[in-house]
Amino acid sequence: MSARALRALIAAWGYGAIAGVVFLGNMGIPVPEESVLLIAGYLAGRGRLSLPAVIAVGVLSAILGDNLGYWLGRHSGRPLLLRYGRVSETGLLRAEQLVARYGHWAVFWGRFIAGLRFLAGPLAGIARMPFRRFFLANTAGALVFVPVVTIVGSRVERPLRALLVMVERVELVVLLGGFLLVAGLAWCMWRRSKG
């Protein structure tokens, strides 16, 4: 979805659009939730939306979406993610191992990694992470991630298109870094299993 389309969506539906996209993105559907939060922050910085309201809607939607993703993962699990999540069997196995090994930290830090963000809740459910630990990590991650992204959007002086191009580049670097981290962890686990 282009920056212009996202901006039009937020202009037409306001806080409902923010809530819907962030909720879906945290539930396990790969949508551009960070771009929506940046655009909403940008619009709040220009007085078109309320910054505290954008943050509150974003945090609440992120928590609720991740909780639903957790329960979907716990009850429907792997088949659902493999069919609709655009994830390979190998990629899903690596992500499951990461969540199983690092637990609540994977949920918390997963919120900051573009490719892992939408999978954190479902993966925690598949890994049977205790709900209380998941809920605390999920809430803590939302309370940090949403305000940071929204406030960054509100403080930008550049035109919105330049901001989104920058975000896409940063996301690519973060996604590459996340991939290298997961590959490195998988390699370390493989070496330990052989030794």
The 8 nearest C-alpha neighbors of each residue, nearest first, counted from 0:
[[1, 4, 5, 2, 31, 3, 30, 34],
 [2, 0, 4, 3, 5, 6, 163, 160],
 [1, 3, 5, 4, 6, 160, 0, 163],
 [2, 4, 6, 1, 5, 7, 160, 0],
 [5, 3, 7, 1, 6, 2, 8, 0],
 [6, 4, 8, 2, 7, 3, 1, 9],
 [5, 7, 3, 9, 8, 4, 10, 2],
 [8, 6, 10, 4, 5, 9, 11, 3],
 [9, 7, 5, 11, 6, 10, 12, 4],
 [8, 10, 13, 6, 12, 11, 7, 16],
 [9, 11, 7, 8, 13, 12, 6, 5],
 [12, 10, 8, 9, 13, 7, 16, 6],
 [11, 13, 16, 9, 15, 10, 8, 14],
 [14, 12, 9, 15, 10, 16, 11, 17],
 [13, 15, 17, 16, 18, 12, 53, 56],
 [16, 14, 18, 13, 17, 12, 19, 9],
 [17, 15, 19, 12, 14, 18, 9, 13],
 [16, 18, 14, 15, 20, 19, 21, 35],
 [19, 17, 15, 60, 21, 16, 20, 22],
 [20, 18, 16, 22, 17, 21, 15, 23],
 [19, 21, 23, 22, 17, 18, 32, 24],
 [20, 22, 24, 32, 18, 23, 19, 61],
 [21, 23, 64, 60, 19, 25, 20, 61],
 [24, 22, 26, 20, 25, 21, 28, 19],
 [25, 23, 28, 21, 30, 117, 22, 26],
 [24, 26, 65, 64, 117, 22, 27, 23],
 [25, 27, 68, 64, 65, 23, 24, 67],
 [26, 28, 117, 25, 118, 24, 68, 29],
 [27, 29, 24, 23, 30, 26, 117, 84],
 [30, 28, 24, 117, 27, 31, 84, 23],
 [29, 31, 24, 32, 28, 20, 23, 21],
 [32, 30, 34, 33, 35, 29, 24, 20],
 [31, 33, 35, 21, 34, 30, 20, 24],
 [34, 32, 36, 35, 31, 37, 148, 21],
 [33, 35, 37, 32, 31, 36, 38, 163],
 [36, 34, 32, 38, 33, 37, 39, 31],
 [35, 37, 39, 33, 149, 34, 38, 40],
 [38, 36, 152, 34, 40, 149, 35, 39],
 [37, 39, 41, 35, 40, 36, 34, 42],
 [40, 38, 36, 42, 41, 37, 35, 43],
 [41, 39, 153, 149, 152, 43, 37, 38],
 [40, 42, 153, 152, 38, 44, 39, 43],
 [43, 41, 39, 45, 47, 44, 40, 48],
 [44, 42, 48, 40, 46, 50, 45, 49],
 [43, 45, 153, 41, 42, 46, 40, 154],
 [46, 44, 42, 43, 47, 41, 153, 48],
 [45, 47, 43, 44, 48, 42, 49, 50],
 [46, 48, 42, 43, 45, 49, 44, 10],
 [49, 47, 43, 46, 42, 50, 53, 39],
 [48, 50, 52, 43, 51, 53, 46, 47],
 [49, 51, 53, 43, 52, 54, 48, 40],
 [52, 50, 54, 53, 49, 55, 56, 43],
 [51, 53, 55, 49, 50, 54, 56, 48],
 [54, 52, 50, 56, 51, 55, 57, 49],
 [53, 55, 57, 51, 52, 56, 146, 58],
 [54, 56, 52, 58, 57, 53, 51, 59],
 [57, 55, 53, 59, 54, 58, 18, 60],
 [56, 58, 54, 60, 55, 59, 53, 61],
 [59, 57, 61, 55, 141, 60, 56, 145],
 [58, 60, 62, 56, 61, 57, 55, 63],
 [61, 59, 22, 63, 57, 18, 62, 58],
 [60, 62, 58, 64, 22, 59, 63, 25],
 [63, 61, 59, 65, 60, 64, 138, 66],
 [62, 64, 66, 60, 65, 61, 59, 67],
 [65, 63, 26, 22, 25, 67, 61, 66],
 [64, 66, 25, 68, 120, 26, 62, 67],
 [67, 65, 69, 63, 68, 64, 62, 70],
 [66, 68, 70, 64, 69, 65, 26, 71],
 [69, 67, 26, 121, 120, 65, 71, 66],
 [70, 68, 120, 124, 121, 66, 72, 67],
 [71, 69, 73, 67, 72, 68, 124, 74],
 [72, 70, 68, 74, 75, 73, 69, 67],
 [73, 71, 121, 76, 124, 125, 69, 70],
 [72, 74, 124, 125, 70, 71, 76, 75],
 [73, 75, 71, 72, 76, 70, 124, 125],
 [76, 74, 71, 72, 73, 79, 77, 78],
 [77, 75, 72, 125, 73, 74, 78, 79],
 [76, 78, 80, 79, 81, 75, 125, 72],
 [79, 77, 81, 80, 76, 82, 75, 83],
 [78, 80, 82, 77, 81, 76, 83, 75],
 [81, 79, 84, 77, 83, 82, 78, 76],
 [82, 80, 78, 79, 86, 84, 83, 77],
 [81, 83, 79, 80, 78, 84, 85, 86],
 [84, 82, 80, 85, 81, 79, 86, 28],
 [83, 85, 80, 86, 81, 82, 28, 27],
 [86, 84, 83, 81, 87, 82, 80, 29],
 [87, 85, 84, 81, 91, 90, 88, 80],
 [86, 88, 90, 89, 91, 81, 85, 92],
 [87, 89, 91, 90, 92, 86, 81, 93],
 [90, 88, 92, 87, 91, 93, 86, 94],
 [91, 89, 87, 93, 92, 88, 94, 86],
 [90, 92, 94, 88, 89, 93, 87, 95],
 [91, 93, 95, 89, 90, 94, 88, 96],
 [94, 92, 96, 90, 95, 91, 97, 89],
 [93, 95, 97, 91, 96, 92, 90, 98],
 [96, 94, 92, 98, 97, 93, 99, 122],
 [97, 95, 99, 93, 94, 98, 100, 92],
 [96, 98, 94, 100, 95, 99, 101, 93],
 [99, 97, 102, 95, 101, 105, 100, 96],
 [100, 98, 96, 102, 97, 101, 126, 95],
 [99, 101, 97, 98, 102, 96, 105, 95],
 [100, 102, 98, 105, 104, 99, 97, 103],
 [103, 101, 98, 99, 105, 104, 100, 106],
 [102, 104, 106, 105, 136, 133, 107, 132],
 [105, 103, 107, 106, 102, 101, 108, 136],
 [104, 106, 108, 103, 109, 101, 98, 102],
 [107, 105, 103, 109, 104, 119, 108, 136],
 [106, 108, 140, 104, 136, 109, 105, 110],
 [109, 107, 110, 105, 111, 106, 104, 112],
 [110, 108, 106, 116, 112, 111, 115, 105],
 [109, 111, 116, 108, 112, 107, 140, 106],
 [112, 110, 109, 108, 113, 116, 144, 107],
 [113, 111, 109, 115, 110, 116, 114, 173],
 [112, 114, 116, 115, 174, 170, 111, 173],
 [115, 113, 112, 116, 174, 117, 118, 177],
 [114, 116, 118, 109, 112, 113, 117, 119],
 [117, 115, 110, 109, 113, 118, 119, 112],
 [116, 118, 27, 25, 24, 115, 119, 29],
 [119, 117, 115, 27, 116, 121, 120, 122],
 [120, 118, 122, 106, 116, 121, 117, 115],
 [119, 121, 69, 68, 65, 123, 122, 118],
 [120, 122, 72, 69, 68, 124, 123, 118],
 [123, 121, 125, 119, 124, 120, 118, 95],
 [124, 122, 126, 120, 128, 121, 125, 69],
 [123, 125, 73, 69, 72, 127, 121, 122],
 [124, 126, 73, 72, 122, 76, 127, 123],
 [125, 127, 123, 124, 128, 99, 122, 95],
 [128, 126, 124, 125, 129, 123, 73, 130],
 [127, 129, 123, 126, 130, 124, 133, 102],
 [130, 128, 132, 131, 127, 133, 124, 123],
 [129, 131, 133, 132, 134, 128, 127, 124],
 [130, 132, 134, 133, 129, 135, 128, 136],
 [133, 131, 135, 134, 130, 129, 136, 103],
 [132, 134, 130, 136, 131, 135, 137, 103],
 [133, 135, 137, 131, 132, 136, 130, 138],
 [134, 136, 138, 132, 137, 133, 139, 131],
 [137, 135, 107, 139, 133, 103, 138, 134],
 [136, 138, 134, 140, 135, 139, 133, 107],
 [139, 137, 141, 135, 140, 136, 62, 134],
 [138, 140, 142, 136, 141, 137, 135, 143],
 [141, 139, 107, 137, 143, 138, 142, 144],
 [140, 142, 138, 144, 143, 58, 139, 145],
 [143, 141, 139, 140, 144, 138, 58, 145],
 [142, 144, 140, 141, 145, 146, 147, 139],
 [145, 143, 141, 147, 146, 140, 142, 148],
 [144, 146, 148, 147, 141, 58, 143, 149],
 [147, 145, 149, 148, 54, 144, 150, 143],
 [146, 148, 150, 144, 145, 149, 151, 143],
 [149, 147, 151, 145, 150, 146, 37, 144],
 [150, 148, 40, 146, 152, 37, 36, 151],
 [149, 151, 153, 152, 147, 148, 146, 40],
 [152, 150, 148, 154, 149, 153, 147, 155],
 [151, 153, 37, 40, 41, 149, 150, 154],
 [154, 152, 44, 41, 40, 150, 151, 155],
 [155, 153, 151, 152, 150, 156, 44, 41],
 [156, 154, 152, 157, 153, 151, 41, 162],
 [155, 157, 154, 158, 153, 159, 41, 162],
 [158, 156, 155, 159, 161, 162, 160, 154],
 [157, 159, 161, 160, 162, 156, 155, 163],
 [158, 160, 162, 161, 163, 157, 38, 41],
 [159, 161, 163, 162, 158, 164, 2, 3],
 [162, 160, 164, 159, 163, 158, 165, 157],
 [163, 161, 159, 165, 160, 164, 166, 157],
 [162, 164, 166, 160, 165, 161, 167, 159],
 [165, 163, 167, 161, 166, 162, 160, 168],
 [164, 166, 162, 168, 163, 167, 169, 161],
 [167, 165, 163, 169, 168, 164, 170, 162],
 [168, 166, 170, 164, 165, 169, 163, 171],
 [169, 167, 171, 165, 166, 170, 172, 164],
 [168, 170, 166, 172, 171, 167, 173, 165],
 [171, 169, 173, 167, 168, 172, 174, 166],
 [170, 172, 174, 168, 169, 173, 175, 167],
 [171, 173, 175, 169, 170, 174, 176, 168],
 [174, 172, 176, 170, 175, 171, 177, 169],
 [173, 175, 177, 171, 176, 172, 170, 113],
 [174, 176, 178, 172, 173, 177, 171, 179],
 [177, 175, 173, 179, 174, 178, 172, 180],
 [178, 176, 174, 180, 175, 179, 173, 181],
 [179, 177, 175, 181, 180, 176, 182, 174],
 [178, 180, 182, 176, 177, 181, 183, 175],
 [181, 179, 177, 183, 178, 182, 176, 184],
 [180, 182, 184, 178, 183, 179, 185, 177],
 [183, 181, 179, 185, 180, 184, 178, 186],
 [182, 184, 186, 180, 181, 185, 179, 187],
 [183, 185, 187, 181, 186, 182, 180, 188],
 [186, 184, 182, 188, 183, 187, 181, 189],
 [185, 187, 189, 183, 184, 188, 182, 190],
 [188, 186, 184, 190, 189, 185, 183, 191],
 [187, 189, 185, 191, 190, 186, 184, 192],
 [188, 190, 186, 192, 187, 191, 185, 193],
 [191, 189, 187, 193, 192, 188, 194, 186],
 [192, 190, 194, 188, 193, 189, 187, 186],
 [191, 193, 189, 190, 194, 188, 187, 186],
 [194, 192, 190, 191, 189, 188, 187, 186],
 [193, 191, 192, 190, 189, 188, 187, 186]]
